Amino acid sequence: MHKQYLTIKEVSLNNNCPECYSKTGLQLTFKQEFIETKLHKTLTQNVRTSLRCDTCNTEIFPVRWTEDIERVYDYQMRAFKPKRSYLKLKPLTFILLLIGIAVIAAIVTFLLYR
């Protein structure tokens, strides 16, 4: 099982960075979980967010957020609409299902016409 997070939305914030106090460079990123296995691909409703300053190249953790950043974060979370979750089956899944159905049909046919 291979998990990864796809970037759905990036927002530039005009708040001061708590580390370098730059007014430009804060990026709020929304990522949605994507799971891929040999049998299926799934986009889940799990969403991760991260706040990064491009000026000083540091990730800003929620402990360091100011009230202004928290207010903007709450607004962006309400405005964010994640992509719909889905489950896409791969061709191997269909092949295995057909083989399983064929085996069950052969067993039933063998037992009925014995």
N, C-alpha and C positions, 0 to 999 in steps of 0.2 A: 504494500500500500504506500503510495507516494502522495504526501500532503504538501501543498504549496499554497501561498496566498497571492491572489491576483489583485493588482492595484485597480480599484474601481474609480476613485476620485482623489484628486489632490487640490488642496485649497491653500492659497497664500494668505497669511495673516499679517495685519499691520500692527501687531502688538510688539512691545519691547521683548527681546530675548532675555530671560533671566540670567543667562551666563555672560553674554557679551554686550547686552543692552542695545543691540542694533535694532532699529525699527523695521528693517527689511530683512527678509531671509527666512522667516518662520514658515514652515510647510506642514500642514496637517494632512496626513495620508490615511485613507480608508482602504482596507484590504479585506477581501472575502475569501474564505477557505475553499480550496478546490482539491478534491481527492480523486486520484486515478489509480485503478487496479487493472489486472489483466482482463477482468470481466466487465467493468463499467467505469464511467466518469461521473462525478457528482459535484455539483456546486451547492454548498451548504449555506445556511443563514448565519453562520459564525462570522462575525466581523471584528477585525482588529484595527486599532487606530494607533498612529504614532505621530509625535510632534518632533520635528527636526529643524535645527537652525542651519541654513546653508552658509551663513557668514562664518560661523566658528566651527562648523562641521561636528556638532554634538547633538545627541538625542536628548530631548528635554522630557524627563519623567514627570508624572503627575504630582509628585511631592514638591517639585520646584515651580509649579504653575502659579501664576498670580490670579487674583480674582477676575481680572479682565480676560485672561486666557481661558479660565474656566467658563466664563459667561459666553465667550465666542465658541468654545468647544461644545457647550450645551446647545447653542443655536444650530451649529453645523450638524450635530447628531440628529436633531429634530428634522432638519432639512434633507438629510441624507436618505436616499431610497436605495437599499441594496438590490442587486439583481435577483430575479426569481430563482429559487433553488430548482434543480432538475436532476434527473437520473438518466443518463444515456448509456444504453447497453451496447457493448462492442460485438462484432461479428462472432467472436469465439463463444460468447454466451448463447447466441442463437444456434450455433453448431452443436454445442453441448446439450441444449434443450431438445433439439431434433434427434440426437442420438439417444437420449434418455427416453423420449416418446417412442422411438422405434424399438428399443429394447423391451419396454413395457408392452407394446402391442404384440411383439413376437412371443413374449411369455404368455400373454392372455390367449393368443391364437393357439399356441401349442397346448395349453391346458384345456381349452374348449374342444378342440378337434382331435383329441387323443384317442 
